[in-house]
Amino acid sequence: MADQHSNNEEEVLQLLAAGNEAAFTQLFDRYRNKVYGVAFRFLKSSILAEEIVQDVFMKIWLKRGEVTSIERFDAYLFVMARNMIFDKIKKLAREALVHKELARNLSDTDYHTENQLKDRQYQLLLQEAVNLLPSQQKQVYQLSKGEGLSHEAIAERMQLSKLTVKAHMAKALQSIRAYLNRHLHSSVLINLLLNAVMMLRK
């Protein structure tokens, strides 16, 4: 079976080298999840992992004329993905250091202004997250956070049970947290950089 798979892959690589898009799609479908899994393991971000997948296979397509000289395509793919992940981590580290240095050099006035901008950006993201909620979840959240009403008061106003209000609030908060995490993921990546670099060097 291993020889059959190897022979089949050699044929697919030959087709890819000739510019066959179906062969490229076949390889993408075969290895996409493996590349994604490796990237997510180090970067802990679905968005960044997906970027690595796209970058890896874009490079494979651009260098398709060279693939027939590859002895083990899976190993070649892994090394390429690992190098791209390492480059991504170094880039994130540089950006974090630059940001830290800029923050250190800010005057009190500038620092206050920067915090205002960050707070405004956060509030905009929060409002986007709230606007995406289903109508009843959105109404419950706004009555609770905007008007400061208790669950009992919200239940009375919306003519719902207190339990239903609690369920809507819990789902709303979960959705909002997930949305903010997706868009504010870079703030936690710095905590992963050292461990990821050490793992990549093993």
CORCORPE-V445989 format. One record per helix or strand of 3 or more residues. SS is the DSSP state (2 for helix, 1 for strand). FROM is the first residue (numbers start at 1). TO is the last residue. If there is no record, write none. Layout:
ss | from | to
SS | FROM | TO
SS | FROM | TO
This chain:
ss | from | to
2 | 2 | 17
2 | 21 | 43
2 | 46 | 62
2 | 64 | 69
2 | 73 | 105
2 | 108 | 131
2 | 135 | 146
2 | 151 | 158
2 | 162 | 183
2 | 186 | 200
